[in-house]
Structure formats: structure tokens, C-alpha cells
């Protein structure tokens, strides 16, 4: 799978654990929307580090075609 776009956001706050986040939090909602629009071709990764968290969204090439039409 070739990804055309990736977007990362870094937060230097206390971080988060997706496994313990309450149902309906924003990243869960975003992951669900990506799944509806692109299936397994889009991914959302959240990683916690000692100094904060990074969330990265990978979008397939078709994402730009959907937006342009």
C-alpha cells in the first residue's frame, strides 16, 4: 500500500493511552470515520513517549481524489 499523505501532531503534555481512553473520544471518532471512508487503506496511530504523544494519520492516494470531486 502506498500512502500519499501523512499528517502527524505532537503534544508535549502528559500523553494518552488509547486503550484506557473513554468511549467516544475524538481519536476513536476519527478512526471510525477513516474506516468508513477508506477502509483499511487509511490508518491512525497514536504513540505515547516519555515527553508526550504523537498521533499520525496516513491517507491513501484516493483520499485526494475523493476530496477533489
Secondary structure, DSSP 8 states (H G I E B T S, - for coil): --EEEEEEEEE-SS---GGGS-TT-HHHHHHHHHHHHHGGGSEEEEEEETTEEEEEEEEETHHHHHHH-
